[in-house]
Amino acid sequence: MRSSGVLSKINSDTMGYILAIIEYIGALILFISLFSVKNLPKNVRSSIIINMLTLTLIATATIMNRHGDFYIRISSFLYLISSGLFVLSAQVFYRLQPRFILVFVPVVLALVIYLFPDLRDSFVARSRVNTSLNALLCAWAAYLYAYHNENRLVSARLLSAVFALGSLSYLVLFSGSFIQSGAWVAAAYNSIVFKANYFLLLMVILSLAPLMLALVLENHSAKYKKLARIDALTGIRNRRAFFDDADQMLESLCREDGSRSVSVAVIDIDHFKNVNDTFGHAAGDKVIAYLAELMGEVIGDKGVFGRTGGEEFSVFLPDMESAAATRLLDRLRTAFEEQAGRTIENAQAITLSAGVFAVRAQVSKLDDAISKADEALYQAKRMGRNRIERHHTEGVQPDLAKPHLITQ
């Protein structure tokens, strides 16, 4: 009962103006972030601009809602446009196909309503249309921030929850138009349920600006953390990221079933120094980038791979015996031999060699396994290059057949 007394004493006009000022301040903070946060991607900058416009519209609608019926009608459509802009902002932020029609739906709806006198003159009918569409758009925004949050940003999760609460609030208002007939607005304001609901809706609106700013900053931080794990030339894992991910996967395998087989491999481009000396470092970079691309196609999600040296790559293949790993890498070797030379004009065949080592997960340390694979790689180099060799401790006799030779 005490909470009912507190809510009943709230001056709606005063609260409205305070809310509008806070929303304008939120838009100003987002505007400042455009210049204070460096190297913002285009999609993030566009999303910030849309959110600035949205908060400005909400603030303007909040002020207009304090005046006569004509301004109340305009403000209701500004709120609706704002909900559409929130969805548009989320789509732009996640690089989805933007649906600009969301912005024009309220305008078209306004024209339709004013064509029918029964709708035009009925506040209840207009409110039902507005609250139902606002609920739908807020639910859509909540879905976008939850479903496309691949980086698992906390601020995106909170935004999703806020929009879900906003959708729920609009649904409560929508249902109230059916529960209490007649003077629906008066009944809603006189009911503690609806007053609490309006209070919740105000809190939702107030939290949008700080959460959107937090989303920009958190996304910016996540971007640089991700860049710290990616090799700039190839776009795949760098040495640190490869060992981190492979170690984590190996520990997981040990916990689940230590008897499972894992294979590791070290790959090196044959005579790579000759490529650089003959065609230049730019040509060498093309060859390295092509091998990384080919590894993505051949290995894909079968394992973890990364660039761990100049022309050296490492591979971790869970649940794969050395024979299967050798066949997989031989597919990579064959494809590379056939295509790599085409990345450089007038180049002859370019090949690779690899060493493979397989062991049970429970008795393996990644560094030791990589060292064994590296020994097998040197064995492949000694035997003529352009081949895949397994480490001798696996009990596999070296294949002494004539190796595939690179043409110098």
Secondary structure, DSSP 8 states (H G I E B T S, - for coil): -HHHHHHHT--HHHHHHHHHHHHHHHHHHHHHHHHHSTT--HHHHHHHHHHHHHHHHHHHHHHHTTS-HHHHHHHHHHHHHHHHHHHHHHHHHTT----THHHHHHHHHHHHHHHSHHHHT-HHHHHHHHHHHHHHHHHHHHHHHHHT-TT--HHHHHHHHHHHHHHHHHHHHHHHHHHS-SSHHHHHHHSHHHHHHHHHHHHHHHHHHHHHHHHHHHHHHHHHHHHTTB-TTTSSB-HHHHHHHHHHHHHHHHHHHTTSEEEEEEEEETTHHHHHHHH-HHHHHHHHHHHHHHHHHHTGGGSEEEE-SSSEEEEEEET--HHHHHHHHHHHHHHHHHHGGGGSTT-----EEEEEEEEEGGG--HHHHHHHHHHHHHHHHHTTSSSEEE-GGGT-----S-------
